[in-house]
Amino acid sequence: HEDNILKIFECPLLLHKPKIFFLQACRGNDSKEEDTDTADVELTDFVLQYSTYSGAPAYALDFKDDPEKQKLEGGTWFVYTLQNTFKEMYNRYDLEEMLQEVGKRVQKIRVGRCEQCPVPVYQLNYKLFFKID
């Protein structure tokens, strides 16, 4: 729940450190808007990436007809795409560029009339790169 995420921002040890959240969940059927008092919390240095927009479902992968990809069944469009995009791009692109690519790739996936659109929320004032030695 988003209120739990906001509690992380109250931790003084995380001030001015990047906080990255990937939320894989449907966001449909519950359109309750809640007021959250964030006046005393500095909401900076974070990336929040929803798997889909408010009011919309998030879809699972279905590779039943592809024996090569059977082991991936049970995953989701968003997480599968996020994982593959990061593997391909982490050493050349910053986080925001990779998440933009994830969004483009997920939006291209179509199964029947189903489609999905990830939603990023950024509050970084710098480029964040993943360096792996």
C-alpha positions in Angstrom: 0.0 0.0 0.0 1.3 3.5 -0.8 1.0 4.6 2.8 3.6 2.0 3.7 6.0 3.4 1.1 5.6 6.9 2.5 6.9 5.6 5.9 10.3 4.9 4.3 10.7 8.6 3.6 10.6 9.3 7.3 13.9 7.4 7.9 16.7 9.9 8.3 19.3 7.4 7.1 17.7 7.3 3.7 17.6 11.1 3.2 19.2 12.0 -0.2 19.6 8.4 -1.1 17.7 6.8 -4.1 14.7 4.8 -3.3 13.3 2.6 -6.0 10.0 0.8 -6.0 8.5 -1.5 -8.6 4.8 -2.3 -7.9 3.4 -5.3 -9.7 -0.3 -5.3 -9.0 -3.6 -4.6 -10.5 -4.9 -1.1 -9.9 -8.5 -1.8 -10.9 -11.8 -2.2 -9.0 -10.7 0.0 -6.1 -10.9 3.6 -6.9 -11.0 4.9 -3.3 -9.0 8.0 -3.0 -7.3 8.5 0.4 -5.8 11.6 1.8 -2.3 11.0 3.0 -0.6 13.7 5.0 2.8 14.2 3.6 3.5 17.7 4.8 6.3 16.6 7.2 7.9 14.1 4.8 10.4 15.1 2.1 9.4 13.2 -1.0 12.7 13.3 -2.9 15.2 11.0 -4.5 12.7 8.2 -5.4 11.4 6.3 -8.4 8.0 4.6 -8.2 7.1 2.4 -11.2 3.6 1.0 -11.3 2.9 -1.9 -13.5 -0.2 -0.3 -14.8 -2.3 2.9 -14.4 -5.0 3.5 -11.8 -8.2 1.5 -12.4 -6.5 -1.0 -14.8 -5.5 -4.7 -14.5 -2.0 -6.0 -14.7 -1.6 -9.2 -16.8 0.2 -12.5 -16.3 2.4 -14.1 -19.0 0.9 -17.0 -20.9 3.4 -19.1 -22.7 1.4 -22.4 -22.8 1.9 -22.7 -26.6 5.7 -22.1 -26.5 7.6 -24.9 -24.8 10.8 -22.8 -24.8 9.2 -20.3 -22.5 7.1 -22.6 -20.4 9.4 -22.0 -17.4 8.4 -18.3 -17.4 4.7 -19.0 -16.9 3.4 -17.4 -13.7 5.3 -14.2 -14.3 3.8 -10.9 -15.5 4.2 -8.7 -18.6 5.7 -5.9 -16.5 8.2 -7.9 -14.5 9.3 -10.0 -17.4 9.9 -6.9 -19.5 11.5 -5.0 -16.6 13.9 -7.9 -16.1 14.9 -8.3 -19.7 15.2 -4.6 -20.4 17.5 -4.1 -17.4 19.6 -7.0 -18.4 20.1 -5.5 -21.9 20.5 -1.9 -20.9 21.9 -1.5 -17.4 25.5 -0.9 -18.5 24.7 1.8 -21.0 21.6 3.7 -19.8 20.4 5.4 -16.7 17.3 4.2 -14.7 14.9 6.7 -16.2 15.8 5.7 -19.8 15.5 2.0 -19.0 12.0 2.5 -17.4 10.9 4.5 -20.5 11.9 1.5 -22.6 10.1 -0.9 -20.3 7.0 1.2 -20.8 7.3 1.2 -24.6 7.8 -2.6 -24.6 5.0 -3.4 -22.3 2.6 -1.2 -24.3 3.5 -3.2 -27.4 2.3 -6.5 -25.8 -1.2 -7.4 -26.9 -3.2 -10.5 -26.1 -6.6 -10.3 -27.6 -8.0 -6.9 -26.5 -5.7 -6.8 -23.4 -3.1 -4.1 -23.1 -1.2 -2.6 -20.3 0.7 0.7 -19.7 3.2 1.1 -16.9 3.2 4.4 -15.0 6.4 5.9 -13.7 6.6 8.5 -10.9 10.1 10.1 -10.7 11.5 12.5 -8.2 15.2 12.2 -9.0 17.3 15.3 -9.8 20.1 13.3 -11.2 20.7 10.3 -13.5 21.0 7.0 -11.7 23.2 4.3 -13.2 23.7 0.8 -12.1 27.4 -0.1 -12.0 28.3 -3.7 -11.7 32.0 -4.7 -11.5 
